[in-house]
Amino acid sequence: MRVTYYMRPKTGNFGSIERLFGDITKALPQSILTKVVYSRFSPKTPWGFLYDIVEASFRQGDVNHITGDIHIVSLLLHRRKTLLTIHDLVPLHTLKGLQRLIVRNIWYRFSINRVKSVAVISQSVKDELIKQFNINSDKINVVHDCVSDEFTPTPKPFNQEKPVVLQVGTKWMKNVERVAEALENISCHLRIIGHLNDSQSATLKNFNIDYTNVVNISDKRIVKEYKRCDILLFASLYEGFGLPIVEAQAIGRPVITSNIHSMPEVGGDAACLVDPFDPISIRNGVIRIINDNFYREQLVKKGYKNVERFNSVEIAKKYLNIYSELHS
């Protein structure tokens, strides 16, 4: 079987999807011949995405897999042979007016109708898709993200005096401002991965947060950041999956995450769940993990067990089942 993977352009947001499907393709049986096709233009470039649509039609395999962020290349692909992975519905939460209407009906509704099967990375995204577009649930397959093999158990003594709290991401949904408010007067160091805007920097300063941040770091450096931290604080307002949750659990770090959307599904019983809209709830979660040794150790132990659901071999098997159905 020949499977063609359609990837988004190699731009500034390049990384997470490509890494995910790189791990998945490595875990597929050798009998599956894979080819990766990168789009050349941003979907925001009208003539560019038309070029990508036409080019995609000449690169088809026995099965075509659109991996995300370039839904529209489905236009000229063989419908019965094509799978589309949808990672989230962020644009429908951020866009308004005509722009939202266009994205809703072309990027999502039209593209979904142009493929035989859809994969989503959590039950939460599936429920949202069905609610938004009234899709037959049988068309949607839940296939979770996998955690990279680079994330392996790395125990370290917990720094109870001044733990390093890791914050992954700084986009609007990552909730930096409320995290800053929650950590006021807690003895800790906040380590942030991502660019901080002026508002975020001002808020961190106003609450007198001891913090540092890094940007544009390699995959290997990201792994080191997890290993150096004591706690992952991932109180996000919206996630299609929430990969940092299982990455931290695989390393062996206690996780605090949100009690909404996909995050309880991904964290399982191995994460401290908090209300991301309430700084007091976030604060109480941090304090509990710092002060309650038994609770913290149980989260780490359960975390190792939880990540077994997300290894690349198991995820590759689920995709292989879909490919087989499309190829039959």
PyMOL commands that set and color helices and strands:
alter all, ss='L'
color gray80, all
select helices_A, chain A and resi 16-27+46-57+71-76+79-81+90-94+97-113+123-133+137-139+172-174+176-182+198-206+219-228+243-251+263-270+279-291+293-310+312-327
alter helices_A, ss='H'
color red, helices_A
select strands_A, chain A and resi 2-7+33-38+63-66+82-86+117-120+140-142+164-168+189-193+211-214+231-234+255-258+272-274
alter strands_A, ss='S'
color yellow, strands_A
deselect
rebuild
show_as cartoon
